[in-house]
Amino acid sequence: MTEPPFTMGIEEEYLLVHPETGDLAEAPDGLMAACRDRLDDKVSPEFLQCQIEVGTGVCADIAEARADLSNLRRTVAEVAEEYGLAPIAASCHPFSDWKDQHTTDKERYRGLARDLRGVARRMLICGMHVHVGIDDQETRIDLARQMTYFLPHLLALSTSSPFWQGEDSGLASYRLTVFDNLPRTGLPPAFDSWGAFQRSVDMLVDLGIIEDSSKIWWDLRPSHNFPTLESRICDVAPRIEDTLTLAALIQATLRMLWRLAQNNQRWRVYDRFLVAENRWRAQRYGTSEGLIDFGAKAIKPLPDLVDEWLMLIEEDGGHLHSTTELDRARTIAREGTSADRQRAVFQAGLDSGADKAEALRAVVTHLTVEFREGL
């Protein structure tokens, strides 16, 4: 069977803040226009006026993705600075209130607000999506069934939303508690064919419930617009290096699963109930408490699971020229994610005599600095 291209594209959503106060800021028309002048259709407004979305082109490998995403982040930061603002890449703002935010005046977003009502109003969250090119539809749906196993692992390595409206939520990814209130979210169903997937989508379209499959927001889905599998499970990462590691993991894992099929092998498809338990553990604990190894029937520390994972995809990382980015997953698993760093900054502020509001503002400042790292 001809090998899929395994090209990649990365989409990220950012929040705009006032650097002095850490408060959210609505994107001025001039800022969006300046970004579009420099980045064309690779930048766009998002659901809320305080958000901005970027998306790379179709990248042949991780090096091309790095160059493209670096330019996107750098440009957004430079333009935002001209307007006295700064971007952060975190899935929840540490202290702002969703009730104070305004929806972007765009038909798609007006429709979402109208259809989803109060559920949509709370959507002060940002995510990171990774597309991987897989031309054949049946291959796409088959790999999606197997890839679902790894979604909690990706979430655990990406968590960046511990705070919500000025409180520590106790979760590493509060974002998912907001997003999961929407319909058609969560782990994807295990369709056994492209036809089964399409029949389910067609029923909702024919009934007028959705216009097309772009209104399906599973953690992993066949893209409506491109011949890709789109992973949507990850929190957005403050550091570009972490984004690239997560993208490399998704790309190499899909190639590993495809490679197994060439030898008449496949990854076991576990019950959605079990995978959902790991998803919760990742959402709650991030990297700190481990995930269930279903084969071993044991909870294993995430660093151990990552070591095993990287061994599985070592050949694929070499083929895709992403070994360096993949190796960084070990560092994330050992040292923790943005959720851990944000909590550490907050606690350090309190320990130094800052009050709660000042400590939370320090977290936002920390996020603005991490956004520019490596650019």
Disulfide bonds with the S-S distance in Angstrom:
none
